């Protein structure tokens, strides 16, 4: 049995999770990372994706996040999400609205950097849609 640590998932609207967990998988912008107790200190940006947590009781749960930051310490992990929702509460209309907004941002992007950033975000949302809401 793995050692437990404190994990918190916070969105601007509310605290979604605050509990002892054995592991958390975070969709970092540089790739997915698994956080466990005694992890080296690191801060990472988070891309749109699914955060999977395994509680100390062995239960697995999933949340959809739409960007943010994760602060990881040996004693715990706090993920500050731009927006987050339990995977069971996400609906196709909400995700479609976010994708349409990302398409508009891409169409209005000025400059190569802004266009590249908008394309990446749209791609991340589209990948997320395919992963959690199969046709």
Secondary structure as UniProt FT lines:
FT   STRAND          5..10
FT   STRAND          15..28
FT   TURN            29..30
FT   STRAND          31..36
FT   TURN            37..38
FT   STRAND          42..46
FT   STRAND          49..55
FT   TURN            56..57
FT   STRAND          60..65
FT   STRAND          68..73
FT   TURN            74..75
FT   STRAND          76..81
FT   STRAND          84..86
FT   HELIX           87..89
FT   HELIX           92..108
FT   HELIX           112..132
//
